[in-house]
Amino acid sequence: MMKAIIFDFDGTIIDTETAWYTVFKNAYEQYGVELSLDTYSQCLGTSLHSFNPYTYLSTHHNISMDLDAFRKTIHQNHTELMKAESMRPGILTLLQEAKAAGLKIGLASSSHRAWIDQFINLLDIGEYFDCYCTADTVKHVKPDPELYFQALEQLGVQANEAIAIEDSPNGARAAVAAGLHTLVIKNTITKQLTFGQGHHTIESLAHYELQQLIDCFTQKTI
């Protein structure tokens, strides 16, 4: 019996990731450096430890630059692009249906809570979540499964009683490793990446009601 749904945030609830890649790619071009998606994907859905796009030009290309000014410009450009973004299709309906059905709803994100809160407040969906597990609450972010283990504990459910909603390879790996039923809905950027195994993929939540998603996992129809 399904008792909970745990959402990733960036790229899943709202696509912040495509905008990030766009602004970094454009900024790198101004320095004569091509930022491939393969390189950038190292920081998608996880920390900046493997690849830090803010410092890469300085540390790997020996480009002298004002890192604070670079970061500020990146954030300003990202904010501008995000003005055109809204909640991904089907997310609000799924939140409403899950709440009405009495399911627990969690959020498990490799981002920091302050970053998440600004969008949660803007989208006015804070009332739906029973727990927030973020980079502030764990030692290891995705692809480590710690965020999902923590969310399961806080929601009081077992892994086989929960569905994880993800968009990135790192996020899917974390959810699968934690033993959750894992649903991937790729965005503009992540649909170009290679994913592992153990999850299910759909094009859009807009085509599914809550019970259909549950049936997909219990009856293996995805």
N, C-alpha and C positions, 0 to 999 in steps of 0.2 A: 504493500500500500504506500503510495507516495504521500509524504507528509510535508515536504519542503521544496522550495526552488531557491537556488543561490545564483545570483547574477554577478558576472564580471561587470566592470563599469566602462572603462575607456574602450571605445570601439564596439561595445555591445549595447549599452543603453543609449549612448550618443557617440557618433563617430568623431572622436577627437584625434584619432590616429592618422587619418588621411591628411588632415590639415597640418599636423606636426611634420610629417614627411615632406609635404609640399613646401613648407616654409624653410625647412633645413636644406632641402635640395636646391631651392632658389638661392639661399644665402651662400651655399658652397660654390655655386656657379660664379658668383661674384668674385671669388678667390681663385677661379680657374680649376676647381676640383669637382669631379663628378661623384655624387653620393648615390651609390647603387642601392636598390631596395634590399638586396641580399646583405649588404653591410649594415644598413639601418635596422633591418629586422632583428638584429641581435639585441636591441633594447625594447622591442615591442612586447608588451605584456609582462615585462620584468623590470629589473633595476637597470641602472646605467653602468654597472660594474664591467660588463663585457665590452660595451661600446658606449662612450659618452659623446653625444653629438655636439655638445657645447665646447668641449676641449679638443676634439679630434684634430681640427685644423692646426692647432698649436702643437699638440704632442706628437702627431704623426706626420705632419707636413711642414713643421717648423715655421709656420706662418706667425709673424708677430702681429698681435691683435689685442684690443681691449676686450677681455672676456666678459666683463660686466656689461659693457655697452652692447656686445654681441648678444648676450642673453636677453637683455632688455628689448632689443629689436626683434628677436625671435618671438618673444612673448607678445609683443604688440602686433606682429603680423599674424600670429596664430589667433589672437583675439578677434582680429578683423575677419579672418576666414570662418571662424566659428559662428559669426553672426548669421551665416547662411545655413547653419546646421540646426536640426531639430531632433527630437527623440526618434530612434529608429522604428520603422514600421512594426506594429504589433506589440511593442513593449508595454505601452500603457494598458492595452486590453488584457494582456497576460497578467500584469500586476493586479488589475481590478478583479479578474476572474479568480486568481489565486487567493486574494484576500477574502473574497466572497465565499470561497470554498473552505476557508479555514486553514489553508496551508501556511506554514511558517515561510517567511521570505527573508533571505539574507543577501548581503553584498560582500563579495570577496575580491579585493582589488590590490594590485601591486603599487598603486598610487597612494599618495598621502591623503589623509582625511580632509585637510583644508582644501585641497584641489577638488576633491569629489563634492564636498559640501556646496561649493559655489554653483555647481551645475544641478545638484539635487534640489537646491532652493529655487534656482531659475526655472526648472522643469516642474516644480511643486509636486514632488513625488516622495518626499521624506516620510510621510505617514504610512507608506507601504512596508517599510523595512523594519524587521525585528532585531537585526544586528548588523554592524558594520565591522568587517575585518579588513584592515588596510596595512600599508607598509609601516604604520605607527604601532601596530599591535603584535607583530611577529618578528622573529629574527631573520627568517628567510622568505623572500617573496617567490612568486612563480618563476620557473617551473617546479620549484619545490612545492609539495602539497600542503605545507603548514597552514596556509590561509584557509584551505578547505577543511582541514581537520579542526581548526579553531571555530569555523562557522558551524560545523556539525555539532560541536560540543555546546556552543552557545544557543543553538536552536533546539537542542535536545533530541536529535534524530540520528539514525544510523545512515551510513553512506548509501545503502541500497534503498533508502526511503527518500532520497533527494535527487533532484535534477540540477545539474550545473549548466548555465547558459554562457557560452564563451564565443570568442571571435578569432583568437590567435593561437598559433602552435604552442607557445609557452603556456598559455592559459589552459588549453585542452590537455596538455601533458600533466599539468598539476591536478586537474579534476579527475582524470583517469587514474592517476597514481593514488589519489585519495579514495578511489573506489566508487565514485559517483556515476550515475547515469549522465553522460555528457553530450550536450547538444551544441553544435557549432553553427553559427550564422556568420559567415565571412562578410567582411566589409570590402570597400573598394581596394584597399591595400592588401589585406590578408588573403583575399582570394587569389593573389598571385604567389603565395607562399606554399611551401611543402609542409603538410601536416603528417603527424604520426598516425597510429591506429588506436582503436578502442573507443572511438566516439562516433556519433551520428551527425550528419550534416543536412541542413535544409537551406533553401534559398532565402526565405523570409518568414518571420513569425506571422506576418499578415495573413498567411494562408492557413493558419492553424488556430483552433480553440484549445483551451487548457486540456480538456478531456482527450482530444485527439493526440496531443503530445504525450500524455500519460499512456494512452493506448499504444502509441508508437513504440514505447520502451517495453511495456509489459507484453505486447504481442509481437514485438520485433518487426514492425511493418515499415520502418523508415528505410 
